[in-house]
Amino acid sequence: MARQYRGIFGIPPTPFSEDESLDRKSLESLLHFTVESGCHGVVMPVMASEYNTLTDTERKAVIETAVRVVNRRIPVVAGVTGVGNHHSIELAKFAEGAGADAVIAMPPHSRPPSYDEVRRYYELLGKAIRIPIFIQNHNLGARLNAEQLAGLCREVSNVDYVKEETTYPGQVGSKLIELAGDACKGVMGGSSGRFLLMEYARGFCGNMPASHFGDPVSRIWNLLDGGKHKEAGELYRRMLPLIVFEGIYGVEAFKAVLVKRGVISSATVRSPGHHAMDRQDDAELDRMLAEVSDLLTWRKGR
């Protein structure tokens, strides 16, 4: 059996210049940061990477860059959610050919799919590639229950993992682990690591948060895995105000932190629909970052 993917699989937001073009230099810097800050894997481009604003050419460039820069130091999971089955399959084949270690995908959801359509989608995806597939189970998509997820893990040989982030992720994940047995190699959480302690206690094998706090969040995981649950809880509680804050602004907050940490050049978020932080938000973010400065161990140019 292949080694289980385990730990904090950080999601780098896609950096853009002020004119909203892809900032390739910042992307390389961010990928190095994600590895060097202690993340156990890299996942992109997905929701926290603004994947839905990227052209296919850009998505492929992001995947290629991730594979090249990470250079086998940790696993690379490529996001291949598409607008239709053939779109996802094309992206998945490209990712496998580029050297990605696994892919992650939600079913196409521009129109709500039936479960039969979802099953067919993962069957086609599984036949098209050989590398492991993560099902991303999210309220935005088809929103599968534990029985359906377990069935997909059993029926599609390389559907090996689930990223569970629907309304009751702990309960769904626990039931999935119980029902699927060895057919599911692991369940990871999302939601910025908000439920990390509970998920670990339920047997989740990791979490996929944005990578801007790769150092403290990976440290929490390492403490949990080392049996130091009290220390992990203390560290989690120190980070919780920042996790709550980023729940308001999402990608805007991720990128603001990365600019303040000297990782990327601009906090630009692509149009449409972003909502910028104001000066009071920025001052509050500075205050919270100062309170955890000792936990932010990565330093630019070290």
Sine and cosine of phi, psi and omega as CSV:
sin_phi,cos_phi,sin_psi,cos_psi,sin_omega,cos_omega
0.00,0.00,0.71,-0.70,0.01,-1.00
-0.91,0.42,0.47,-0.88,0.03,-1.00
-0.86,0.51,0.68,-0.73,-0.02,-1.00
-0.94,0.34,0.71,-0.70,0.19,-0.98
-0.94,0.35,0.77,-0.64,-0.15,-0.99
-0.49,-0.87,0.66,-0.75,0.10,-1.00
0.90,-0.44,-0.39,-0.92,-0.02,-1.00
-1.00,-0.05,0.94,-0.35,0.03,-1.00
-0.99,-0.17,0.99,-0.12,-0.15,-0.99
-0.97,0.26,0.60,-0.80,0.03,-1.00
-0.96,-0.27,0.94,-0.34,0.08,-1.00
-0.96,0.27,0.81,-0.59,0.17,-0.98
-0.89,0.45,0.53,-0.85,0.01,-1.00
-0.98,0.22,0.87,-0.50,-0.01,-1.00
-0.98,0.20,0.68,-0.74,0.07,-1.00
-0.84,-0.55,0.51,-0.86,0.15,-0.99
-0.96,0.26,0.13,-0.99,-0.06,-1.00
-0.89,0.46,-0.40,0.92,0.05,-1.00
-1.00,0.03,0.18,0.98,0.04,-1.00
0.96,0.29,0.21,0.98,0.11,-0.99
-0.99,0.15,0.40,-0.92,-0.01,-1.00
-0.90,0.44,0.81,-0.59,0.00,-1.00
-0.99,-0.11,1.00,-0.05,-0.12,-0.99
-0.93,0.35,-0.57,0.82,0.02,-1.00
-0.91,0.41,-0.71,0.71,0.04,-1.00
-0.91,0.41,-0.56,0.83,0.04,-1.00
-0.87,0.49,-0.71,0.70,0.02,-1.00
-0.90,0.44,-0.67,0.74,0.04,-1.00
-0.87,0.50,-0.68,0.73,-0.03,-1.00
-0.92,0.39,-0.61,0.79,0.03,-1.00
-0.92,0.39,-0.67,0.74,0.09,-1.00
-0.87,0.49,-0.69,0.72,0.03,-1.00
-0.86,0.52,-0.70,0.71,-0.04,-1.00
-0.86,0.50,-0.65,0.76,0.05,-1.00
-0.95,0.32,-0.76,0.65,-0.13,-0.99
-0.94,0.35,-0.41,0.91,-0.01,-1.00
-0.99,0.17,-0.09,1.00,0.13,-0.99
0.93,-0.36,0.02,1.00,0.02,-1.00
-0.87,0.50,0.51,-0.86,-0.05,-1.00
-1.00,-0.06,-0.14,0.99,0.03,-1.00
-0.25,-0.97,0.26,-0.97,0.02,-1.00
-0.84,-0.54,0.70,-0.71,0.00,-1.00
-0.76,-0.65,0.87,-0.49,0.08,-1.00
-0.10,-0.99,0.39,-0.92,-0.08,1.00
-1.00,-0.01,0.78,-0.63,0.02,-1.00
-0.77,-0.63,-0.39,-0.92,-0.14,-0.99
-0.87,0.49,-0.70,0.71,0.02,-1.00
-0.94,0.35,-0.19,0.98,0.06,-1.00
-0.99,-0.12,0.13,0.99,-0.06,-1.00
0.83,0.56,0.66,0.75,-0.08,-1.00
-0.83,0.56,-0.54,0.84,-0.07,-1.00
-0.96,0.27,-0.12,0.99,0.09,-1.00
-0.99,-0.17,-0.07,1.00,-0.06,-1.00
-1.00,-0.01,0.59,-0.81,0.18,-0.98
-0.96,0.29,0.28,-0.96,0.06,-1.00
-0.88,0.48,-0.60,0.80,0.04,-1.00
-0.88,0.48,-0.68,0.74,0.03,-1.00
-0.93,0.37,-0.66,0.75,0.01,-1.00
-0.86,0.50,-0.68,0.73,0.02,-1.00
-0.92,0.40,-0.62,0.79,0.04,-1.00
-0.90,0.43,-0.63,0.77,0.03,-1.00
-0.90,0.44,-0.71,0.71,0.01,-1.00
-0.89,0.46,-0.73,0.68,0.02,-1.00
-0.86,0.51,-0.69,0.73,-0.01,-1.00
-0.90,0.43,-0.67,0.74,0.01,-1.00
-0.87,0.50,-0.73,0.68,0.00,-1.00
-0.88,0.47,-0.69,0.73,-0.05,-1.00
-0.93,0.38,-0.73,0.69,-0.09,-1.00
-0.96,0.29,-0.68,0.74,0.01,-1.00
-0.91,0.41,-0.61,0.79,0.17,-0.98
0.80,0.60,0.73,0.68,0.10,-1.00
0.93,0.37,0.15,0.99,0.01,-1.00
-0.92,0.39,-0.62,0.79,0.09,-1.00
-0.59,-0.81,0.28,-0.96,-0.01,-1.00
-0.91,0.41,0.55,-0.84,0.10,-0.99
-0.93,-0.38,0.85,-0.53,0.05,-1.00
-0.95,-0.32,0.88,-0.47,-0.08,-1.00
-1.00,-0.04,0.74,-0.67,0.07,-1.00
-0.98,0.18,0.82,-0.57,-0.08,-1.00
-0.77,-0.64,0.39,0.92,0.08,-1.00
-0.87,0.49,0.76,-0.65,-0.04,-1.00
-0.80,-0.59,-0.01,-1.00,0.01,-1.00
-0.99,0.10,-0.19,0.98,0.03,-1.00
-0.34,-0.94,0.17,-0.99,-0.05,-1.00
-0.83,0.55,-0.76,0.66,-0.08,-1.00
-0.91,0.41,-0.55,0.84,0.05,-1.00
-0.89,0.46,-0.76,0.65,0.02,-1.00
-0.89,0.46,-0.66,0.75,-0.01,-1.00
-0.89,0.46,-0.68,0.73,0.03,-1.00
-0.87,0.49,-0.70,0.71,0.01,-1.00
-0.91,0.41,-0.62,0.78,0.00,-1.00
-0.91,0.40,-0.68,0.73,0.05,-1.00
-0.88,0.48,-0.66,0.75,0.04,-1.00
-0.88,0.47,-0.72,0.70,-0.03,-1.00
-0.87,0.49,-0.69,0.72,0.03,-1.00
-0.89,0.47,-0.70,0.72,0.02,-1.00
-0.91,0.42,-0.51,0.86,0.00,-1.00
-0.97,0.23,-0.25,0.97,0.03,-1.00
0.95,-0.30,0.21,0.98,0.07,-1.00
-0.89,0.45,0.52,-0.85,-0.02,-1.00
-0.99,0.11,-0.43,0.90,-0.02,-1.00
-0.32,-0.95,0.18,-0.98,0.11,-0.99
-0.80,-0.60,0.36,-0.93,0.09,-1.00
-0.75,-0.66,0.67,-0.74,-0.07,-1.00
-0.47,-0.88,0.67,-0.74,0.31,-0.95
-1.00,0.04,0.46,-0.89,0.16,-0.99
-0.89,0.46,0.50,-0.86,0.11,-0.99
-0.81,0.59,0.71,-0.70,-0.12,-0.99
-0.70,-0.71,0.38,0.92,0.08,-1.00
-0.89,0.45,-0.51,0.86,0.22,-0.98
-0.80,-0.61,0.70,-0.72,-0.09,-1.00
-0.84,0.54,0.86,-0.51,-0.02,-1.00
-1.00,0.08,0.48,-0.88,0.16,-0.99
-0.97,0.24,0.25,-0.97,0.03,-1.00
-0.89,0.45,-0.60,0.80,0.04,-1.00
-0.87,0.49,-0.62,0.79,0.04,-1.00
-0.93,0.37,-0.63,0.77,0.04,-1.00
-0.89,0.46,-0.72,0.70,0.01,-1.00
-0.87,0.48,-0.70,0.71,0.02,-1.00
-0.88,0.47,-0.63,0.78,0.01,-1.00
-0.86,0.52,-0.77,0.63,-0.03,-1.00
-0.94,0.33,-0.50,0.87,0.09,-1.00
-0.89,0.45,-0.71,0.70,0.02,-1.00
-0.91,0.42,-0.67,0.74,0.02,-1.00
-0.89,0.45,-0.67,0.74,0.00,-1.00
-0.90,0.43,-0.57,0.82,0.02,-1.00
-0.96,0.27,-0.43,0.90,-0.10,-1.00
-0.98,0.18,-0.44,0.90,-0.06,-1.00
-0.71,-0.70,0.25,-0.97,0.00,-1.00
-0.95,-0.30,-0.34,0.94,-0.08,-1.00
-0.97,0.22,0.31,-0.95,-0.04,-1.00
-0.89,0.46,0.49,-0.87,0.03,-1.00
-0.88,-0.47,0.75,-0.66,0.20,-0.98
-0.99,-0.11,0.79,-0.61,0.23,-0.97
-0.99,0.15,0.82,-0.58,0.14,-0.99
-1.00,-0.07,0.94,-0.34,-0.03,-1.00
-0.99,-0.17,0.97,-0.26,-0.15,-0.99
-0.72,-0.69,0.49,-0.87,0.03,-1.00
-0.86,0.51,-0.44,0.90,0.00,-1.00
-0.94,0.35,-0.45,0.89,-0.09,-1.00
-0.99,-0.16,-0.66,-0.75,-0.10,-1.00
-0.97,0.23,-0.37,0.93,0.04,-1.00
0.84,0.55,0.98,0.19,-0.06,-1.00
-1.00,0.06,0.50,-0.86,0.08,-1.00
-1.00,0.00,0.11,-0.99,-0.09,-1.00
-0.88,0.47,-0.63,0.78,0.00,-1.00
-0.89,0.45,-0.67,0.74,0.02,-1.00
-0.92,0.39,-0.68,0.73,0.03,-1.00
-0.89,0.47,-0.69,0.72,0.01,-1.00
-0.88,0.47,-0.64,0.77,0.03,-1.00
-0.88,0.48,-0.68,0.74,0.02,-1.00
-0.91,0.42,-0.64,0.77,0.05,-1.00
-0.89,0.45,-0.61,0.80,0.01,-1.00
-0.96,0.27,-0.61,0.79,-0.18,-0.98
-1.00,0.03,-0.44,0.90,-0.02,-1.00
-0.93,-0.37,0.90,-0.43,-0.23,-0.97
-0.86,0.51,-0.55,0.83,-0.04,-1.00
-0.96,-0.29,0.21,0.98,0.27,-0.96
-0.99,0.15,0.99,-0.12,-0.19,-0.98
-0.95,-0.30,-0.44,0.90,-0.14,-0.99
-0.71,-0.71,0.36,-0.93,0.08,-1.00
-0.75,-0.67,0.74,-0.68,0.24,-0.97
-0.99,-0.12,0.94,-0.35,-0.13,-0.99
-0.98,-0.22,0.90,-0.44,0.00,-1.00
-0.53,-0.85,0.68,0.73,0.14,-0.99
-1.00,0.04,-0.25,-0.97,-0.20,-0.98
-0.90,0.44,-0.62,0.79,0.00,-1.00
-0.86,-0.51,0.93,0.36,-0.17,-0.98
-0.89,0.45,-0.61,0.80,-0.01,-1.00
-0.89,0.45,-0.72,0.69,-0.02,-1.00
-0.92,0.40,-0.68,0.73,0.02,-1.00
-0.89,0.46,-0.70,0.71,-0.01,-1.00
-0.89,0.45,-0.68,0.73,0.02,-1.00
-0.88,0.47,-0.71,0.70,0.00,-1.00
-0.90,0.43,-0.64,0.77,0.03,-1.00
-0.88,0.48,-0.73,0.69,0.01,-1.00
-0.87,0.50,-0.65,0.76,0.00,-1.00
-0.91,0.41,-0.70,0.71,-0.10,-0.99
-0.98,0.21,-0.63,0.78,-0.13,-0.99
-0.99,0.11,-0.45,0.89,-0.04,-1.00
0.85,0.53,-0.70,-0.72,-0.06,-1.00
-0.94,0.35,-0.23,0.97,0.01,-1.00
-0.92,0.39,-0.40,0.92,0.09,-1.00
-0.95,-0.30,0.90,-0.43,-0.04,-1.00
-0.97,0.24,-0.27,0.96,0.03,-1.00
0.15,-0.99,0.41,-0.91,0.07,-1.00
-0.86,-0.52,0.75,-0.67,0.08,-1.00
-0.90,-0.44,0.51,-0.86,0.06,-1.00
-1.00,-0.07,0.02,-1.00,0.06,-1.00
-0.67,-0.75,-0.74,-0.67,0.09,-1.00
0.81,0.59,0.65,0.76,0.06,-1.00
0.88,0.48,0.36,0.93,-0.01,-1.00
0.97,0.24,0.27,0.96,-0.07,-1.00
-0.87,0.50,-0.53,0.85,-0.06,-1.00
-0.94,-0.35,0.40,0.92,-0.16,-0.99
-0.84,0.55,-0.70,0.71,-0.04,-1.00
-0.91,0.42,-0.69,0.73,0.00,-1.00
-0.92,0.40,-0.64,0.77,0.00,-1.00
-0.90,0.43,-0.67,0.74,0.02,-1.00
-0.87,0.50,-0.69,0.72,-0.01,-1.00
-0.89,0.46,-0.46,0.89,0.00,-1.00
-1.00,0.04,-0.02,1.00,0.06,-1.00
0.99,-0.12,0.19,0.98,0.09,-1.00
-0.89,0.46,0.51,-0.86,-0.04,-1.00
-0.99,-0.11,0.02,1.00,0.02,-1.00
0.19,-0.98,-0.18,-0.98,0.00,-1.00
-0.51,-0.86,0.51,-0.86,0.02,-1.00
-0.87,-0.49,0.99,0.11,0.10,-1.00
-1.00,-0.10,0.20,-0.98,0.20,-0.98
-0.87,0.50,0.47,-0.88,-0.22,-0.98
-1.00,-0.02,0.13,0.99,-0.09,-1.00
-0.91,0.41,-0.41,0.91,0.10,-1.00
-0.91,-0.42,0.68,0.73,-0.03,-1.00
-0.84,0.54,-0.58,0.81,-0.07,-1.00
-0.94,0.34,-0.82,0.57,-0.01,-1.00
-0.94,0.35,-0.59,0.81,-0.04,-1.00
-0.94,0.35,-0.64,0.77,0.08,-1.00
-0.90,0.43,-0.56,0.83,0.04,-1.00
-0.91,0.41,-0.64,0.77,0.07,-1.00
-0.85,0.53,-0.73,0.68,0.01,-1.00
-0.87,0.49,-0.72,0.70,-0.03,-1.00
-0.88,0.48,-0.61,0.80,0.05,-1.00
-0.91,0.41,-0.68,0.73,0.05,-1.00
-0.87,0.49,-0.73,0.69,-0.02,-1.00
-0.93,0.38,-0.38,0.92,0.05,-1.00
-1.00,-0.01,0.13,0.99,0.03,-1.00
0.99,0.17,0.14,0.99,-0.04,-1.00
-0.99,-0.11,0.93,0.36,-0.14,-0.99
-0.95,0.33,-0.58,0.82,0.02,-1.00
-0.90,0.44,-0.73,0.69,0.01,-1.00
-0.90,0.44,-0.64,0.77,0.04,-1.00
-0.88,0.47,-0.66,0.75,0.02,-1.00
-0.90,0.44,-0.64,0.77,0.02,-1.00
-0.90,0.44,-0.68,0.74,0.01,-1.00
-0.92,0.38,-0.67,0.75,0.04,-1.00
-0.86,0.52,-0.70,0.71,-0.03,-1.00
-0.91,0.41,-0.51,0.86,0.07,-1.00
-0.93,0.36,-0.56,0.83,-0.02,-1.00
-1.00,0.10,-0.26,0.97,-0.14,-0.99
-0.85,0.52,-0.66,0.75,0.04,-1.00
-0.85,0.53,-0.60,0.80,0.03,-1.00
-0.95,0.33,-0.61,0.79,0.04,-1.00
-0.90,0.44,-0.66,0.75,0.04,-1.00
-0.90,0.43,-0.68,0.73,-0.01,-1.00
-0.87,0.49,-0.71,0.70,-0.05,-1.00
-0.94,0.34,-0.31,0.95,0.10,-0.99
-0.90,0.43,-0.35,0.94,0.03,-1.00
-0.98,0.19,-0.75,0.67,-0.18,-0.98
-0.96,-0.29,-0.25,0.97,0.07,-1.00
0.86,0.51,-0.84,-0.54,-0.11,-0.99
-0.85,0.52,-0.57,0.82,0.02,-1.00
-0.86,0.51,-0.66,0.75,0.02,-1.00
-0.94,0.33,-0.67,0.74,0.02,-1.00
-0.82,0.57,-0.75,0.66,-0.09,-1.00
-0.95,0.33,-0.59,0.81,0.05,-1.00
-0.87,0.50,-0.68,0.74,0.03,-1.00
-0.89,0.45,-0.69,0.72,-0.04,-1.00
-0.91,0.41,-0.56,0.83,0.09,-1.00
-0.92,0.39,-0.72,0.69,0.00,-1.00
-0.89,0.46,-0.50,0.87,0.01,-1.00
-1.00,0.06,-0.01,1.00,0.06,-1.00
0.98,0.21,0.41,0.91,-0.06,-1.00
-1.00,-0.06,-0.68,0.73,0.01,-1.00
-0.83,-0.56,0.25,-0.97,-0.13,-0.99
-1.00,0.00,-0.47,0.88,-0.10,-0.99
-0.61,-0.80,0.56,-0.83,0.06,-1.00
-1.00,-0.06,0.31,0.95,-0.05,-1.00
-0.85,0.53,0.74,-0.67,0.11,-0.99
-0.92,-0.39,0.69,-0.73,-0.05,-1.00
-0.94,0.35,0.56,-0.83,0.10,-1.00
-0.96,0.27,0.39,-0.92,0.02,1.00
-0.99,-0.13,0.17,-0.99,0.26,-0.96
1.00,-0.07,-0.01,1.00,-0.01,-1.00
-0.98,0.20,0.39,-0.92,-0.01,-1.00
-0.76,-0.65,0.95,-0.32,-0.11,-0.99
-0.95,0.31,0.50,-0.87,0.11,-0.99
-0.96,0.28,0.49,-0.87,0.06,-1.00
-0.99,-0.14,-0.08,-1.00,-0.09,-1.00
-0.90,0.43,-0.58,0.81,0.03,-1.00
-0.92,0.39,-0.64,0.77,0.09,-1.00
-0.87,0.50,-0.69,0.72,-0.04,-1.00
-0.90,0.44,-0.66,0.75,0.03,-1.00
-0.91,0.41,-0.64,0.77,0.03,-1.00
-0.90,0.43,-0.65,0.76,0.03,-1.00
-0.89,0.45,-0.67,0.74,0.05,-1.00
-0.87,0.50,-0.67,0.74,0.00,-1.00
-0.89,0.46,-0.71,0.70,-0.01,-1.00
-0.92,0.39,-0.61,0.79,0.04,-1.00
-0.91,0.42,-0.62,0.78,0.02,-1.00
-0.89,0.46,-0.56,0.83,-0.03,-1.00
-0.94,0.34,-0.36,0.93,0.00,-1.00
-0.88,-0.47,0.35,0.94,-0.09,-1.00
-0.85,0.52,-0.51,0.86,0.00,-1.00
-0.94,0.34,-0.29,0.96,0.01,-1.00
-1.00,0.00,-0.25,0.97,-0.03,-1.00
-1.00,-0.01,0.99,0.12,-0.21,-0.98
-0.99,0.16,-0.40,0.92,0.03,-1.00
-0.94,0.33,0.71,-0.70,0.04,-1.00
-0.78,-0.62,0.66,-0.75,-0.01,-1.00
-0.88,0.48,0.73,-0.68,0.09,-1.00
0.96,0.27,0.28,0.96,-0.03,-1.00
-0.95,0.31,0.00,0.00,0.00,0.00
